[in-house]
Amino acid sequence: MHQQTLEREDGSKRLLQVPPFFDRVAQRAVAQVISPALDTLMYTGSFGFRRGKSRHLATQMIQKAYREGYRWVL
């Protein structure tokens, strides 16, 4: 890990841990390979951190469910 410091508005410092470039590339490559397989296991209404899903689509899905009589959202 590479360490950097970030100065806050109040003048204090915050230590940041930045992964090396190779680690970020490897993580992205693994994610690109396993994400499609994991997406098939996910519920279609799951929107958290998924490619092609957005808060706008989630809102539309909730509104549709509400019109259909559902009253709880988890």
mmCIF file of the N, C-alpha and C atoms, coordinates in Angstrom:
data_MODEL
# 
_entry.id   MODEL 
# 
loop_
_atom_site.group_PDB 
_atom_site.id 
_atom_site.type_symbol 
_atom_site.label_atom_id 
_atom_site.label_alt_id 
_atom_site.label_comp_id 
_atom_site.label_asym_id 
_atom_site.label_entity_id 
_atom_site.label_seq_id 
_atom_site.pdbx_PDB_ins_code 
_atom_site.Cartn_x 
_atom_site.Cartn_y 
_atom_site.Cartn_z 
_atom_site.occupancy 
_atom_site.B_iso_or_equiv 
_atom_site.pdbx_formal_charge 
_atom_site.auth_seq_id 
_atom_site.auth_comp_id 
_atom_site.auth_asym_id 
_atom_site.auth_atom_id 
_atom_site.pdbx_PDB_model_num 
ATOM 1   N N  . MET A 1 1  ? 0.830   -1.180  0.000   1.00 0.00 ? 1  MET A N  1 
ATOM 2   C CA . MET A 1 1  ? 0.000   0.000   0.000   1.00 0.00 ? 1  MET A CA 1 
ATOM 3   C C  . MET A 1 1  ? 0.880   1.250   0.000   1.00 0.00 ? 1  MET A C  1 
ATOM 4   N N  . HIS A 1 2  ? 0.446   2.194   -0.753  1.00 0.00 ? 2  HIS A N  1 
ATOM 5   C CA . HIS A 1 2  ? 1.108   3.491   -0.795  1.00 0.00 ? 2  HIS A CA 1 
ATOM 6   C C  . HIS A 1 2  ? 0.327   4.429   0.113   1.00 0.00 ? 2  HIS A C  1 
ATOM 7   N N  . GLN A 1 3  ? 1.029   5.175   0.940   1.00 0.00 ? 3  GLN A N  1 
ATOM 8   C CA . GLN A 1 3  ? 0.360   6.086   1.867   1.00 0.00 ? 3  GLN A CA 1 
ATOM 9   C C  . GLN A 1 3  ? 0.469   7.519   1.368   1.00 0.00 ? 3  GLN A C  1 
ATOM 10  N N  . GLN A 1 4  ? -0.650  8.216   1.430   1.00 0.00 ? 4  GLN A N  1 
ATOM 11  C CA . GLN A 1 4  ? -0.693  9.631   1.114   1.00 0.00 ? 4  GLN A CA 1 
ATOM 12  C C  . GLN A 1 4  ? -1.451  10.324  2.230   1.00 0.00 ? 4  GLN A C  1 
ATOM 13  N N  . THR A 1 5  ? -1.237  11.611  2.355   1.00 0.00 ? 5  THR A N  1 
ATOM 14  C CA . THR A 1 5  ? -2.009  12.367  3.335   1.00 0.00 ? 5  THR A CA 1 
ATOM 15  C C  . THR A 1 5  ? -2.877  13.390  2.614   1.00 0.00 ? 5  THR A C  1 
ATOM 16  N N  . LEU A 1 6  ? -4.055  13.587  3.165   1.00 0.00 ? 6  LEU A N  1 
ATOM 17  C CA . LEU A 1 6  ? -5.006  14.540  2.636   1.00 0.00 ? 6  LEU A CA 1 
ATOM 18  C C  . LEU A 1 6  ? -5.273  15.570  3.725   1.00 0.00 ? 6  LEU A C  1 
ATOM 19  N N  . GLU A 1 7  ? -5.156  16.829  3.373   1.00 0.00 ? 7  GLU A N  1 
ATOM 20  C CA . GLU A 1 7  ? -5.399  17.868  4.365   1.00 0.00 ? 7  GLU A CA 1 
ATOM 21  C C  . GLU A 1 7  ? -6.884  18.208  4.396   1.00 0.00 ? 7  GLU A C  1 
ATOM 22  N N  . ARG A 1 8  ? -7.453  18.192  5.601   1.00 0.00 ? 8  ARG A N  1 
ATOM 23  C CA . ARG A 1 8  ? -8.865  18.519  5.786   1.00 0.00 ? 8  ARG A CA 1 
ATOM 24  C C  . ARG A 1 8  ? -9.045  20.030  5.882   1.00 0.00 ? 8  ARG A C  1 
ATOM 25  N N  . GLU A 1 9  ? -10.296 20.447  5.824   1.00 0.00 ? 9  GLU A N  1 
ATOM 26  C CA . GLU A 1 9  ? -10.597 21.886  5.896   1.00 0.00 ? 9  GLU A CA 1 
ATOM 27  C C  . GLU A 1 9  ? -10.106 22.511  7.196   1.00 0.00 ? 9  GLU A C  1 
ATOM 28  N N  . ASP A 1 10 ? -10.143 21.741  8.287   1.00 0.00 ? 10 ASP A N  1 
ATOM 29  C CA . ASP A 1 10 ? -9.721  22.297  9.573   1.00 0.00 ? 10 ASP A CA 1 
ATOM 30  C C  . ASP A 1 10 ? -8.203  22.266  9.760   1.00 0.00 ? 10 ASP A C  1 
ATOM 31  N N  . GLY A 1 11 ? -7.468  21.824  8.747   1.00 0.00 ? 11 GLY A N  1 
ATOM 32  C CA . GLY A 1 11 ? -6.009  21.802  8.805   1.00 0.00 ? 11 GLY A CA 1 
ATOM 33  C C  . GLY A 1 11 ? -5.432  20.480  9.268   1.00 0.00 ? 11 GLY A C  1 
ATOM 34  N N  . SER A 1 12 ? -6.266  19.597  9.811   1.00 0.00 ? 12 SER A N  1 
ATOM 35  C CA . SER A 1 12 ? -5.760  18.297  10.246  1.00 0.00 ? 12 SER A CA 1 
ATOM 36  C C  . SER A 1 12 ? -5.476  17.425  9.023   1.00 0.00 ? 12 SER A C  1 
ATOM 37  N N  . LYS A 1 13 ? -4.723  16.385  9.242   1.00 0.00 ? 13 LYS A N  1 
ATOM 38  C CA . LYS A 1 13 ? -4.325  15.496  8.151   1.00 0.00 ? 13 LYS A CA 1 
ATOM 39  C C  . LYS A 1 13 ? -5.074  14.169  8.263   1.00 0.00 ? 13 LYS A C  1 
ATOM 40  N N  . ARG A 1 14 ? -5.355  13.598  7.106   1.00 0.00 ? 14 ARG A N  1 
ATOM 41  C CA . ARG A 1 14 ? -6.003  12.290  7.042   1.00 0.00 ? 14 ARG A CA 1 
ATOM 42  C C  . ARG A 1 14 ? -5.106  11.377  6.213   1.00 0.00 ? 14 ARG A C  1 
ATOM 43  N N  . LEU A 1 15 ? -4.762  10.231  6.761   1.00 0.00 ? 15 LEU A N  1 
ATOM 44  C CA . LEU A 1 15 ? -3.895  9.278   6.082   1.00 0.00 ? 15 LEU A CA 1 
ATOM 45  C C  . LEU A 1 15 ? -4.729  8.437   5.109   1.00 0.00 ? 15 LEU A C  1 
ATOM 46  N N  . LEU A 1 16 ? -4.293  8.354   3.879   1.00 0.00 ? 16 LEU A N  1 
ATOM 47  C CA . LEU A 1 16 ? -4.968  7.560   2.857   1.00 0.00 ? 16 LEU A CA 1 
ATOM 48  C C  . LEU A 1 16 ? -4.096  6.365   2.491   1.00 0.00 ? 16 LEU A C  1 
ATOM 49  N N  . GLN A 1 17 ? -4.716  5.219   2.321   1.00 0.00 ? 17 GLN A N  1 
ATOM 50  C CA . GLN A 1 17 ? -4.023  4.022   1.863   1.00 0.00 ? 17 GLN A CA 1 
ATOM 51  C C  . GLN A 1 17 ? -4.414  3.815   0.406   1.00 0.00 ? 17 GLN A C  1 
ATOM 52  N N  . VAL A 1 18 ? -3.493  3.962   -0.505  1.00 0.00 ? 18 VAL A N  1 
ATOM 53  C CA . VAL A 1 18 ? -3.766  3.837   -1.933  1.00 0.00 ? 18 VAL A CA 1 
ATOM 54  C C  . VAL A 1 18 ? -3.149  2.532   -2.426  1.00 0.00 ? 18 VAL A C  1 
ATOM 55  N N  . PRO A 1 19 ? -4.004  1.616   -2.966  1.00 0.00 ? 19 PRO A N  1 
ATOM 56  C CA . PRO A 1 19 ? -3.439  0.357   -3.455  1.00 0.00 ? 19 PRO A CA 1 
ATOM 57  C C  . PRO A 1 19 ? -2.561  0.595   -4.682  1.00 0.00 ? 19 PRO A C  1 
ATOM 58  N N  . PRO A 1 20 ? -1.527  -0.206  -4.850  1.00 0.00 ? 20 PRO A N  1 
ATOM 59  C CA . PRO A 1 20 ? -0.654  -0.067  -6.017  1.00 0.00 ? 20 PRO A CA 1 
ATOM 60  C C  . PRO A 1 20 ? -1.437  -0.259  -7.322  1.00 0.00 ? 20 PRO A C  1 
ATOM 61  N N  . PHE A 1 21 ? -0.927  0.298   -8.376  1.00 0.00 ? 21 PHE A N  1 
ATOM 62  C CA . PHE A 1 21 ? -1.583  0.243   -9.681  1.00 0.00 ? 21 PHE A CA 1 
ATOM 63  C C  . PHE A 1 21 ? -1.872  -1.190  -10.103 1.00 0.00 ? 21 PHE A C  1 
ATOM 64  N N  . PHE A 1 22 ? -0.898  -2.080  -9.953  1.00 0.00 ? 22 PHE A N  1 
ATOM 65  C CA . PHE A 1 22 ? -1.090  -3.475  -10.359 1.00 0.00 ? 22 PHE A CA 1 
ATOM 66  C C  . PHE A 1 22 ? -2.264  -4.101  -9.614  1.00 0.00 ? 22 PHE A C  1 
ATOM 67  N N  . ASP A 1 23 ? -2.409  -3.820  -8.328  1.00 0.00 ? 23 ASP A N  1 
ATOM 68  C CA . ASP A 1 23 ? -3.518  -4.372  -7.548  1.00 0.00 ? 23 ASP A CA 1 
ATOM 69  C C  . ASP A 1 23 ? -4.867  -3.867  -8.075  1.00 0.00 ? 23 ASP A C  1 
ATOM 70  N N  . ARG A 1 24 ? -4.929  -2.592  -8.428  1.00 0.00 ? 24 ARG A N  1 
ATOM 71  C CA . ARG A 1 24 ? -6.183  -2.042  -8.957  1.00 0.00 ? 24 ARG A CA 1 
ATOM 72  C C  . ARG A 1 24 ? -6.531  -2.686  -10.297 1.00 0.00 ? 24 ARG A C  1 
ATOM 73  N N  . VAL A 1 25 ? -5.521  -2.899  -11.146 1.00 0.00 ? 25 VAL A N  1 
ATOM 74  C CA . VAL A 1 25 ? -5.752  -3.547  -12.442 1.00 0.00 ? 25 VAL A CA 1 
ATOM 75  C C  . VAL A 1 25 ? -6.226  -4.978  -12.221 1.00 0.00 ? 25 VAL A C  1 
ATOM 76  N N  . ALA A 1 26 ? -5.590  -5.700  -11.320 1.00 0.00 ? 26 ALA A N  1 
ATOM 77  C CA . ALA A 1 26 ? -5.969  -7.087  -11.045 1.00 0.00 ? 26 ALA A CA 1 
ATOM 78  C C  . ALA A 1 26 ? -7.390  -7.160  -10.486 1.00 0.00 ? 26 ALA A C  1 
ATOM 79  N N  . GLN A 1 27 ? -7.745  -6.254  -9.586  1.00 0.00 ? 27 GLN A N  1 
ATOM 80  C CA . GLN A 1 27 ? -9.097  -6.241  -9.021  1.00 0.00 ? 27 GLN A CA 1 
ATOM 81  C C  . GLN A 1 27 ? -10.135 -5.978  -10.103 1.00 0.00 ? 27 GLN A C  1 
ATOM 82  N N  . ARG A 1 28 ? -9.847  -5.064  -11.001 1.00 0.00 ? 28 ARG A N  1 
ATOM 83  C CA . ARG A 1 28 ? -10.787 -4.751  -12.086 1.00 0.00 ? 28 ARG A CA 1 
ATOM 84  C C  . ARG A 1 28 ? -10.947 -5.948  -13.021 1.00 0.00 ? 28 ARG A C  1 
ATOM 85  N N  . ALA A 1 29 ? -9.841  -6.627  -13.322 1.00 0.00 ? 29 ALA A N  1 
ATOM 86  C CA . ALA A 1 29 ? -9.902  -7.789  -14.209 1.00 0.00 ? 29 ALA A CA 1 
ATOM 87  C C  . ALA A 1 29 ? -10.740 -8.907  -13.592 1.00 0.00 ? 29 ALA A C  1 
ATOM 88  N N  . VAL A 1 30 ? -10.529 -9.171  -12.330 1.00 0.00 ? 30 VAL A N  1 
ATOM 89  C CA . VAL A 1 30 ? -11.306 -10.206 -11.645 1.00 0.00 ? 30 VAL A CA 1 
ATOM 90  C C  . VAL A 1 30 ? -12.788 -9.821  -11.625 1.00 0.00 ? 30 VAL A C  1 
ATOM 91  N N  . ALA A 1 31 ? -13.078 -8.570  -11.329 1.00 0.00 ? 31 ALA A N  1 
ATOM 92  C CA . ALA A 1 31 ? -14.465 -8.105  -11.289 1.00 0.00 ? 31 ALA A CA 1 
ATOM 93  C C  . ALA A 1 31 ? -15.139 -8.255  -12.650 1.00 0.00 ? 31 ALA A C  1 
ATOM 94  N N  . GLN A 1 32 ? -14.417 -7.958  -13.722 1.00 0.00 ? 32 GLN A N  1 
ATOM 95  C CA . GLN A 1 32 ? -15.000 -8.083  -15.060 1.00 0.00 ? 32 GLN A CA 1 
ATOM 96  C C  . GLN A 1 32 ? -15.307 -9.532  -15.411 1.00 0.00 ? 32 GLN A C  1 
ATOM 97  N N  . VAL A 1 33 ? -14.534 -10.456 -14.876 1.00 0.00 ? 33 VAL A N  1 
ATOM 98  C CA . VAL A 1 33 ? -14.751 -11.869 -15.177 1.00 0.00 ? 33 VAL A CA 1 
ATOM 99  C C  . VAL A 1 33 ? -15.896 -12.442 -14.339 1.00 0.00 ? 33 VAL A C  1 
ATOM 100 N N  . ILE A 1 34 ? -15.923 -12.132 -13.039 1.00 0.00 ? 34 ILE A N  1 
ATOM 101 C CA . ILE A 1 34 ? -16.919 -12.788 -12.180 1.00 0.00 ? 34 ILE A CA 1 
ATOM 102 C C  . ILE A 1 34 ? -18.249 -12.040 -12.083 1.00 0.00 ? 34 ILE A C  1 
ATOM 103 N N  . SER A 1 35 ? -18.272 -10.755 -12.428 1.00 0.00 ? 35 SER A N  1 
ATOM 104 C CA . SER A 1 35 ? -19.519 -9.991  -12.303 1.00 0.00 ? 35 SER A CA 1 
ATOM 105 C C  . SER A 1 35 ? -20.672 -10.569 -13.115 1.00 0.00 ? 35 SER A C  1 
ATOM 106 N N  . PRO A 1 36 ? -20.476 -10.930 -14.383 1.00 0.00 ? 36 PRO A N  1 
ATOM 107 C CA . PRO A 1 36 ? -21.608 -11.498 -15.133 1.00 0.00 ? 36 PRO A CA 1 
ATOM 108 C C  . PRO A 1 36 ? -22.171 -12.770 -14.486 1.00 0.00 ? 36 PRO A C  1 
ATOM 109 N N  . ALA A 1 37 ? -21.306 -13.613 -13.968 1.00 0.00 ? 37 ALA A N  1 
ATOM 110 C CA . ALA A 1 37 ? -21.760 -14.847 -13.322 1.00 0.00 ? 37 ALA A CA 1 
ATOM 111 C C  . ALA A 1 37 ? -22.520 -14.535 -12.038 1.00 0.00 ? 37 ALA A C  1 
ATOM 112 N N  . LEU A 1 38 ? -22.033 -13.577 -11.277 1.00 0.00 ? 38 LEU A N  1 
ATOM 113 C CA . LEU A 1 38 ? -22.715 -13.217 -10.034 1.00 0.00 ? 38 LEU A CA 1 
ATOM 114 C C  . LEU A 1 38 ? -24.047 -12.529 -10.306 1.00 0.00 ? 38 LEU A C  1 
ATOM 115 N N  . ASP A 1 39 ? -24.129 -11.764 -11.380 1.00 0.00 ? 39 ASP A N  1 
ATOM 116 C CA . ASP A 1 39 ? -25.374 -11.083 -11.715 1.00 0.00 ? 39 ASP A CA 1 
ATOM 117 C C  . ASP A 1 39 ? -26.512 -12.082 -11.960 1.00 0.00 ? 39 ASP A C  1 
ATOM 118 N N  . THR A 1 40 ? -26.199 -13.249 -12.496 1.00 0.00 ? 40 THR A N  1 
ATOM 119 C CA . THR A 1 40 ? -27.250 -14.248 -12.725 1.00 0.00 ? 40 THR A CA 1 
ATOM 120 C C  . THR A 1 40 ? -27.806 -14.791 -11.417 1.00 0.00 ? 40 THR A C  1 
ATOM 121 N N  . LEU A 1 41 ? -27.034 -14.686 -10.336 1.00 0.00 ? 41 LEU A N  1 
ATOM 122 C CA . LEU A 1 41 ? -27.484 -15.166 -9.026  1.00 0.00 ? 41 LEU A CA 1 
ATOM 123 C C  . LEU A 1 41 ? -28.269 -14.110 -8.245  1.00 0.00 ? 41 LEU A C  1 
ATOM 124 N N  . MET A 1 42 ? -28.171 -12.869 -8.671  1.00 0.00 ? 42 MET A N  1 
ATOM 125 C CA . MET A 1 42 ? -28.804 -11.763 -7.948  1.00 0.00 ? 42 MET A CA 1 
ATOM 126 C C  . MET A 1 42 ? -30.280 -11.641 -8.295  1.00 0.00 ? 42 MET A C  1 
ATOM 127 N N  . TYR A 1 43 ? -31.037 -11.177 -7.326  1.00 0.00 ? 43 TYR A N  1 
ATOM 128 C CA . TYR A 1 43 ? -32.443 -10.864 -7.543  1.00 0.00 ? 43 TYR A CA 1 
ATOM 129 C C  . TYR A 1 43 ? -32.529 -9.672  -8.493  1.00 0.00 ? 43 TYR A C  1 
ATOM 130 N N  . THR A 1 44 ? -33.474 -9.687  -9.411  1.00 0.00 ? 44 THR A N  1 
ATOM 131 C CA . THR A 1 44 ? -33.579 -8.611  -10.398 1.00 0.00 ? 44 THR A CA 1 
ATOM 132 C C  . THR A 1 44 ? -33.861 -7.256  -9.753  1.00 0.00 ? 44 THR A C  1 
ATOM 133 N N  . GLY A 1 45 ? -34.408 -7.250  -8.563  1.00 0.00 ? 45 GLY A N  1 
ATOM 134 C CA . GLY A 1 45 ? -34.689 -5.994  -7.875  1.00 0.00 ? 45 GLY A CA 1 
ATOM 135 C C  . GLY A 1 45 ? -33.533 -5.493  -7.035  1.00 0.00 ? 45 GLY A C  1 
ATOM 136 N N  . SER A 1 46 ? -32.391 -6.158  -7.095  1.00 0.00 ? 46 SER A N  1 
ATOM 137 C CA . SER A 1 46 ? -31.214 -5.725  -6.347  1.00 0.00 ? 46 SER A CA 1 
ATOM 138 C C  . SER A 1 46 ? -30.452 -4.680  -7.163  1.00 0.00 ? 46 SER A C  1 
ATOM 139 N N  . PHE A 1 47 ? -30.284 -3.491  -6.597  1.00 0.00 ? 47 PHE A N  1 
ATOM 140 C CA . PHE A 1 47 ? -29.692 -2.391  -7.352  1.00 0.00 ? 47 PHE A CA 1 
ATOM 141 C C  . PHE A 1 47 ? -28.339 -1.924  -6.815  1.00 0.00 ? 47 PHE A C  1 
ATOM 142 N N  . GLY A 1 48 ? -27.904 -2.422  -5.669  1.00 0.00 ? 48 GLY A N  1 
ATOM 143 C CA . GLY A 1 48 ? -26.694 -1.906  -5.041  1.00 0.00 ? 48 GLY A CA 1 
ATOM 144 C C  . GLY A 1 48 ? -25.418 -2.220  -5.797  1.00 0.00 ? 48 GLY A C  1 
ATOM 145 N N  . PHE A 1 49 ? -24.733 -1.206  -6.284  1.00 0.00 ? 49 PHE A N  1 
ATOM 146 C CA . PHE A 1 49 ? -23.414 -1.322  -6.906  1.00 0.00 ? 49 PHE A CA 1 
ATOM 147 C C  . PHE A 1 49 ? -23.397 -2.305  -8.072  1.00 0.00 ? 49 PHE A C  1 
ATOM 148 N N  . ARG A 1 50 ? -24.428 -2.250  -8.912  1.00 0.00 ? 50 ARG A N  1 
ATOM 149 C CA . ARG A 1 50 ? -24.495 -3.147  -10.064 1.00 0.00 ? 50 ARG A CA 1 
ATOM 150 C C  . ARG A 1 50 ? -24.481 -2.345  -11.347 1.00 0.00 ? 50 ARG A C  1 
ATOM 151 N N  . ARG A 1 51 ? -23.711 -2.830  -12.311 1.00 0.00 ? 51 ARG A N  1 
ATOM 152 C CA . ARG A 1 51 ? -23.607 -2.181  -13.613 1.00 0.00 ? 51 ARG A CA 1 
ATOM 153 C C  . ARG A 1 51 ? -24.979 -2.193  -14.284 1.00 0.00 ? 51 ARG A C  1 
ATOM 154 N N  . GLY A 1 52 ? -25.351 -1.060  -14.860 1.00 0.00 ? 52 GLY A N  1 
ATOM 155 C CA . GLY A 1 52 ? -26.625 -0.966  -15.562 1.00 0.00 ? 52 GLY A CA 1 
ATOM 156 C C  . GLY A 1 52 ? -27.813 -0.689  -14.666 1.00 0.00 ? 52 GLY A C  1 
ATOM 157 N N  . LYS A 1 53 ? -27.574 -0.605  -13.364 1.00 0.00 ? 53 LYS A N  1 
ATOM 158 C CA . LYS A 1 53 ? -28.640 -0.296  -12.414 1.00 0.00 ? 53 LYS A CA 1 
ATOM 159 C C  . LYS A 1 53 ? -28.372 1.101   -11.863 1.00 0.00 ? 53 LYS A C  1 
ATOM 160 N N  . SER A 1 54 ? -29.427 1.833   -11.594 1.00 0.00 ? 54 SER A N  1 
ATOM 161 C CA . SER A 1 54 ? -29.246 3.180   -11.074 1.00 0.00 ? 54 SER A CA 1 
ATOM 162 C C  . SER A 1 54 ? -30.311 3.482   -10.040 1.00 0.00 ? 54 SER A C  1 
ATOM 163 N N  . ARG A 1 55 ? -30.119 4.560   -9.322  1.00 0.00 ? 55 ARG A N  1 
ATOM 164 C CA . ARG A 1 55 ? -31.130 4.948   -8.340  1.00 0.00 ? 55 ARG A CA 1 
ATOM 165 C C  . ARG A 1 55 ? -32.427 5.354   -9.033  1.00 0.00 ? 55 ARG A C  1 
ATOM 166 N N  . HIS A 1 56 ? -32.317 5.832   -10.269 1.00 0.00 ? 56 HIS A N  1 
ATOM 167 C CA . HIS A 1 56 ? -33.517 6.205   -11.016 1.00 0.00 ? 56 HIS A CA 1 
ATOM 168 C C  . HIS A 1 56 ? -34.338 4.966   -11.369 1.00 0.00 ? 56 HIS A C  1 
ATOM 169 N N  . LEU A 1 57 ? -33.667 3.909   -11.794 1.00 0.00 ? 57 LEU A N  1 
ATOM 170 C CA . LEU A 1 57 ? -34.366 2.658   -12.081 1.00 0.00 ? 57 LEU A CA 1 
ATOM 171 C C  . LEU A 1 57 ? -34.964 2.059   -10.812 1.00 0.00 ? 57 LEU A C  1 
ATOM 172 N N  . ALA A 1 58 ? -34.243 2.166   -9.702  1.00 0.00 ? 58 ALA A N  1 
ATOM 173 C CA . ALA A 1 58 ? -34.750 1.672   -8.428  1.00 0.00 ? 58 ALA A CA 1 
ATOM 174 C C  . ALA A 1 58 ? -36.012 2.434   -8.041  1.00 0.00 ? 58 ALA A C  1 
ATOM 175 N N  . THR A 1 59 ? -36.006 3.756   -8.222  1.00 0.00 ? 59 THR A N  1 
ATOM 176 C CA . THR A 1 59 ? -37.180 4.575   -7.912  1.00 0.00 ? 59 THR A CA 1 
ATOM 177 C C  . THR A 1 59 ? -38.362 4.155   -8.770  1.00 0.00 ? 59 THR A C  1 
ATOM 178 N N  . GLN A 1 60 ? -38.120 3.935   -10.055 1.00 0.00 ? 60 GLN A N  1 
ATOM 179 C CA . GLN A 1 60 ? -39.197 3.509   -10.943 1.00 0.00 ? 60 GLN A CA 1 
ATOM 180 C C  . GLN A 1 60 ? -39.769 2.153   -10.520 1.00 0.00 ? 60 GLN A C  1 
ATOM 181 N N  . MET A 1 61 ? -38.897 1.248   -10.111 1.00 0.00 ? 61 MET A N  1 
ATOM 182 C CA . MET A 1 61 ? -39.354 -0.074  -9.685  1.00 0.00 ? 61 MET A CA 1 
ATOM 183 C C  . MET A 1 61 ? -40.186 0.025   -8.399  1.00 0.00 ? 61 MET A C  1 
ATOM 184 N N  . ILE A 1 62 ? -39.767 0.877   -7.478  1.00 0.00 ? 62 ILE A N  1 
ATOM 185 C CA . ILE A 1 62 ? -40.510 1.076   -6.234  1.00 0.00 ? 62 ILE A CA 1 
ATOM 186 C C  . ILE A 1 62 ? -41.873 1.689   -6.529  1.00 0.00 ? 62 ILE A C  1 
ATOM 187 N N  . GLN A 1 63 ? -41.919 2.684   -7.394  1.00 0.00 ? 63 GLN A N  1 
ATOM 188 C CA . GLN A 1 63 ? -43.193 3.314   -7.745  1.00 0.00 ? 63 GLN A CA 1 
ATOM 189 C C  . GLN A 1 63 ? -44.134 2.316   -8.419  1.00 0.00 ? 63 GLN A C  1 
ATOM 190 N N  . LYS A 1 64 ? -43.605 1.469   -9.281  1.00 0.00 ? 64 LYS A N  1 
ATOM 191 C CA . LYS A 1 64 ? -44.421 0.453   -9.946  1.00 0.00 ? 64 LYS A CA 1 
ATOM 192 C C  . LYS A 1 64 ? -44.988 -0.519  -8.916  1.00 0.00 ? 64 LYS A C  1 
ATOM 193 N N  . ALA A 1 65 ? -44.139 -0.967  -7.987  1.00 0.00 ? 65 ALA A N  1 
ATOM 194 C CA . ALA A 1 65 ? -44.589 -1.890  -6.947  1.00 0.00 ? 65 ALA A CA 1 
ATOM 195 C C  . ALA A 1 65 ? -45.661 -1.231  -6.070  1.00 0.00 ? 65 ALA A C  1 
ATOM 196 N N  . TYR A 1 66 ? -45.505 0.042   -5.790  1.00 0.00 ? 66 TYR A N  1 
ATOM 197 C CA . TYR A 1 66 ? -46.493 0.765   -4.985  1.00 0.00 ? 66 TYR A CA 1 
ATOM 198 C C  . TYR A 1 66 ? -47.846 0.794   -5.701  1.00 0.00 ? 66 TYR A C  1 
ATOM 199 N N  . ARG A 1 67 ? -47.814 1.073   -7.009  1.00 0.00 ? 67 ARG A N  1 
ATOM 200 C CA . ARG A 1 67 ? -49.057 1.084   -7.784  1.00 0.00 ? 67 ARG A CA 1 
ATOM 201 C C  . ARG A 1 67 ? -49.717 -0.298  -7.797  1.00 0.00 ? 67 ARG A C  1 
ATOM 202 N N  . GLU A 1 68 ? -48.900 -1.343  -7.669  1.00 0.00 ? 68 GLU A N  1 
ATOM 203 C CA . GLU A 1 68 ? -49.419 -2.713  -7.641  1.00 0.00 ? 68 GLU A CA 1 
ATOM 204 C C  . GLU A 1 68 ? -49.902 -3.137  -6.260  1.00 0.00 ? 68 GLU A C  1 
ATOM 205 N N  . GLY A 1 69 ? -49.765 -2.241  -5.273  1.00 0.00 ? 69 GLY A N  1 
ATOM 206 C CA . GLY A 1 69 ? -50.292 -2.536  -3.939  1.00 0.00 ? 69 GLY A CA 1 
ATOM 207 C C  . GLY A 1 69 ? -49.264 -2.843  -2.871  1.00 0.00 ? 69 GLY A C  1 
ATOM 208 N N  . TYR A 1 70 ? -48.009 -2.950  -3.238  1.00 0.00 ? 70 TYR A N  1 
ATOM 209 C CA . TYR A 1 70 ? -46.964 -3.213  -2.234  1.00 0.00 ? 70 TYR A CA 1 
ATOM 210 C C  . TYR A 1 70 ? -46.712 -1.963  -1.410  1.00 0.00 ? 70 TYR A C  1 
ATOM 211 N N  . ARG A 1 71 ? -46.413 -2.134  -0.117  1.00 0.00 ? 71 ARG A N  1 
ATOM 212 C CA . ARG A 1 71 ? -46.210 -0.982  0.758   1.00 0.00 ? 71 ARG A CA 1 
ATOM 213 C C  . ARG A 1 71 ? -44.894 -1.024  1.533   1.00 0.00 ? 71 ARG A C  1 
ATOM 214 N N  . TRP A 1 72 ? -44.107 -2.060  1.395   1.00 0.00 ? 72 TRP A N  1 
ATOM 215 C CA . TRP A 1 72 ? -42.840 -2.182  2.123   1.00 0.00 ? 72 TRP A CA 1 
ATOM 216 C C  . TRP A 1 72 ? -41.674 -2.247  1.133   1.00 0.00 ? 72 TRP A C  1 
ATOM 217 N N  . VAL A 1 73 ? -40.608 -1.542  1.465   1.00 0.00 ? 73 VAL A N  1 
ATOM 218 C CA . VAL A 1 73 ? -39.379 -1.575  0.663   1.00 0.00 ? 73 VAL A CA 1 
ATOM 219 C C  . VAL A 1 73 ? -38.219 -1.901  1.584   1.00 0.00 ? 73 VAL A C  1 
ATOM 220 N N  . LEU A 1 74 ? -37.409 -2.856  1.184   1.00 0.00 ? 74 LEU A N  1 
ATOM 221 C CA . LEU A 1 74 ? -36.210 -3.214  1.973   1.00 0.00 ? 74 LEU A CA 1 
ATOM 222 C C  . LEU A 1 74 ? -34.976 -2.929  1.168   1.00 0.00 ? 74 LEU A C  1 
# 
